[in-house]
C-alpha cells in the first residue's frame, strides 16, 4: 500500500473509535446512576426541589376547608333534588288513584268510593257493624271500614282474587304504592276504636299519607236528619249521625240533598278527591314520656268517624292551639301533612284526574290563614255556603259566601 493511502485510512478510523468511546462512557454513567439509585433511592425523591415532598399543616387545612365548602354547597342541592323527586312520585301516585276512581265511578253510576253511602254501606246498615266476618251474606270484604277508598280501588284495578281476605293484611296493603306518598316515612300503631285484645292483634303499618275529605264523603243535612230519625236502618250511626252526614249548623253547610256522587260535586276540576295528609297524630300521654312526644296511630274499627284514610279538610279544625287528635292539618299533624316544598305544600288529586300542589301561605294571625291549601272551595261541593268564617281561620271570607 502506498503511504498516502495508508494515512487516509487511519484518518477514517479515528472518528469511529472516538464515537465508540463516547458511547461507552455514557453507558457507564447511566449504569452508575442506576446502581446508586438501587442502593439508596430516597435521596432522589424531591432532590431537585431540595425539600421533603410531604404536605404541610397549612396545605392540609386548606384542602379540608375546600372539601367542607363543597359539601356545604352540594348537600342542600342533593336534598332539594331528592325532595323534588319524592314530590314527583307522590303526584304520579295521586294521578293513578284519581284514574282508578274515575274507572270506579264510571262503572257504578257516578258513586264515589270510600264513603259510608257507597263502599262502606254494609257497615252503616248492618246489625253486626262491629264485626269483621267475610262469611256473612252480602258482607263487603273489599273495605276495612266505612271510609276505606283504597281496598275497593285495589279490587277494581288488580282483580278481586288479588285482594286478601285477612283484615290485618288489608291494613298493611292500604299504604302500599300507589296509595301513599314516598316522602312520608312515619309508621302508625293500632290506637283507636277497639278493645285492648283487638289492638294487640293488629299490625304496625306505614302511616296513611293520602287521604280523602270527609266533607266530600259524607252526605248532606237531609240525610243527617234521616239517619237521626231512622236509627233502625242505620244502627252504626244511631247516636252520632255526623259519622255519615253533615250537620246544617256547621261552619260550612253543603247543599241539603248532597250525596257522595259525581253528579252532586259541581265543578269537578275544583274538588279534591285525595290529598297529602297524615292521620292520626296525637301527644303521647303515657307516664314517663315528654310533653312533646307525638304518637301516630290508626283506627281499627269498622265504623270510625273518619276511619284510617279520611280527613278533616285543611281549612277546618277549630283552635290551632287546641292539640286534639284527629285534625290532620293543624297542631301536631301539621309538619307531617305539609311535607313538600318548604314544608308548606300538599299535593292534591282532583276528581277530573289532574294533580297540583296547594301551598299554605303565612299565618297572619290565629284567625287568618292564607294560601290555596286552606281555600275551602277545593274541599266542599259546589253551592256550599260559608256560615262561620272564624271557625275556618279565614276571617277574610264573608259569611254567606257561596263556594264555586
ChimeraX attribute file (.defattr): number of C-alpha atoms within 10 A of each C-alpha:
attribute: neighborCount
match mode: 1-to-1
recipient: residues
	/A:1	5
	/A:2	6
	/A:3	7
	/A:4	8
	/A:5	9
	/A:6	10
	/A:7	10
	/A:8	10
	/A:9	10
	/A:10	10
	/A:11	10
	/A:12	10
	/A:13	10
	/A:14	10
	/A:15	11
	/A:16	10
	/A:17	10
	/A:18	10
	/A:19	11
	/A:20	10
	/A:21	11
	/A:22	11
	/A:23	10
	/A:24	10
	/A:25	11
	/A:26	11
	/A:27	11
	/A:28	12
	/A:29	11
	/A:30	11
	/A:31	11
	/A:32	11
	/A:33	12
	/A:34	12
	/A:35	12
	/A:36	12
	/A:37	13
	/A:38	9
	/A:39	9
	/A:40	9
	/A:41	11
	/A:42	10
	/A:43	10
	/A:44	11
	/A:45	12
	/A:46	12
	/A:47	11
	/A:48	8
	/A:49	8
	/A:50	10
	/A:51	9
	/A:52	10
	/A:53	10
	/A:54	8
	/A:55	9
	/A:56	9
	/A:57	8
	/A:58	9
	/A:59	11
	/A:60	10
	/A:61	12
	/A:62	11
	/A:63	11
	/A:64	12
	/A:65	12
	/A:66	11
	/A:67	12
	/A:68	12
	/A:69	11
	/A:70	11
	/A:71	12
	/A:72	11
	/A:73	11
	/A:74	12
	/A:75	11
	/A:76	11
	/A:77	12
	/A:78	11
	/A:79	11
	/A:80	14
	/A:81	12
	/A:82	13
	/A:83	18
	/A:84	15
	/A:85	14
	/A:86	18
	/A:87	22
	/A:88	15
	/A:89	18
	/A:90	28
	/A:91	24
	/A:92	17
	/A:93	21
	/A:94	30
	/A:95	23
	/A:96	18
	/A:97	26
	/A:98	24
	/A:99	18
	/A:100	20
	/A:101	27
	/A:102	20
	/A:103	15
	/A:104	19
	/A:105	15
	/A:106	13
	/A:107	10
	/A:108	13
	/A:109	11
	/A:110	17
	/A:111	22
	/A:112	24
	/A:113	30
	/A:114	31
	/A:115	29
	/A:116	26
	/A:117	24
	/A:118	20
	/A:119	24
	/A:120	25
	/A:121	20
	/A:122	23
	/A:123	28
	/A:124	25
	/A:125	18
	/A:126	17
	/A:127	14
	/A:128	14
	/A:129	19
	/A:130	15
	/A:131	11
	/A:132	18
	/A:133	15
	/A:134	14
	/A:135	9
	/A:136	10
	/A:137	7
	/A:138	9
	/A:139	15
	/A:140	19
	/A:141	24
	/A:142	24
	/A:143	26
	/A:144	28
	/A:145	33
	/A:146	31
	/A:147	33
	/A:148	27
	/A:149	30
	/A:150	28
	/A:151	25
	/A:152	25
	/A:153	24
	/A:154	20
	/A:155	16
	/A:156	17
	/A:157	14
	/A:158	11
	/A:159	11
	/A:160	16
	/A:161	8
	/A:162	11
	/A:163	18
	/A:164	15
	/A:165	14
	/A:166	13
	/A:167	18
	/A:168	16
	/A:169	14
	/A:170	18
	/A:171	24
	/A:172	16
	/A:173	18
	/A:174	24
	/A:175	19
	/A:176	15
	/A:177	15
	/A:178	20
	/A:179	24
	/A:180	24
	/A:181	28
	/A:182	18
	/A:183	18
	/A:184	21
	/A:185	10
	/A:186	14
	/A:187	14
	/A:188	20
	/A:189	20
	/A:190	21
	/A:191	20
	/A:192	16
	/A:193	18
	/A:194	15
	/A:195	11
	/A:196	11
	/A:197	8
	/A:198	13
	/A:199	17
	/A:200	12
	/A:201	10
	/A:202	17
	/A:203	14
	/A:204	15
	/A:205	21
	/A:206	22
	/A:207	27
	/A:208	29
	/A:209	28
	/A:210	31
	/A:211	28
	/A:212	28
	/A:213	25
	/A:214	26
	/A:215	22
	/A:216	29
	/A:217	30
	/A:218	26
	/A:219	27
	/A:220	24
	/A:221	24
	/A:222	17
	/A:223	21
	/A:224	23
	/A:225	16
	/A:226	14
	/A:227	24
	/A:228	18
	/A:229	13
	/A:230	12
	/A:231	15
	/A:232	14
	/A:233	15
	/A:234	23
	/A:235	20
	/A:236	25
	/A:237	24
	/A:238	17
	/A:239	12
	/A:240	14
	/A:241	23
	/A:242	20
	/A:243	22
	/A:244	30
	/A:245	28
	/A:246	27
	/A:247	20
	/A:248	17
	/A:249	10
	/A:250	13
	/A:251	18
	/A:252	26
	/A:253	23
	/A:254	27
	/A:255	21
	/A:256	16
	/A:257	12
	/A:258	23
	/A:259	26
	/A:260	24
	/A:261	21
	/A:262	19
	/A:263	13
	/A:264	18
	/A:265	20
	/A:266	15
	/A:267	17
	/A:268	18
	/A:269	15
	/A:270	20
	/A:271	24
	/A:272	26
	/A:273	26
	/A:274	27
	/A:275	29
	/A:276	30
	/A:277	34
	/A:278	31
	/A:279	30
	/A:280	29
	/A:281	24
	/A:282	20
	/A:283	17
	/A:284	15
	/A:285	13
	/A:286	9
	/A:287	6
	/A:288	7
	/A:289	11
	/A:290	11
	/A:291	10
	/A:292	11
	/A:293	12
	/A:294	15
	/A:295	17
	/A:296	22
	/A:297	24
	/A:298	24
	/A:299	23
	/A:300	24
	/A:301	24
	/A:302	26
	/A:303	23
	/A:304	18
	/A:305	24
	/A:306	28
	/A:307	24
	/A:308	28
	/A:309	28
	/A:310	31
	/A:311	28
	/A:312	21
	/A:313	28
	/A:314	22
	/A:315	23
	/A:316	23
	/A:317	19
	/A:318	17
	/A:319	16
	/A:320	16
	/A:321	10
	/A:322	12
	/A:323	16
	/A:324	18
	/A:325	17
	/A:326	20
	/A:327	26
	/A:328	27
	/A:329	26
	/A:330	26
	/A:331	19
	/A:332	25
	/A:333	23
	/A:334	18
	/A:335	16
	/A:336	22
	/A:337	25
	/A:338	23
	/A:339	23
	/A:340	23
	/A:341	14
	/A:342	11
	/A:343	14
	/A:344	19
	/A:345	21
	/A:346	23
	/A:347	25
	/A:348	28
	/A:349	29
	/A:350	23
	/A:351	23
	/A:352	19
	/A:353	19
	/A:354	18
	/A:355	23
	/A:356	14
	/A:357	19
	/A:358	21
	/A:359	20
	/A:360	20
	/A:361	14
	/A:362	11
	/A:363	12
	/A:364	9
	/A:365	10
	/A:366	13
	/A:367	17
	/A:368	16
	/A:369	21
	/A:370	18
	/A:371	14
	/A:372	17
	/A:373	24
	/A:374	22
	/A:375	20
	/A:376	21
	/A:377	19
	/A:378	27
	/A:379	26
	/A:380	27
	/A:381	28
	/A:382	21
	/A:383	18
	/A:384	20
	/A:385	19
	/A:386	20
	/A:387	20
	/A:388	19
	/A:389	21
	/A:390	19
	/A:391	17
	/A:392	25
	/A:393	23
	/A:394	21
	/A:395	15
	/A:396	12
	/A:397	16
	/A:398	13
	/A:399	15
	/A:400	14
	/A:401	14
	/A:402	16
	/A:403	18
	/A:404	16
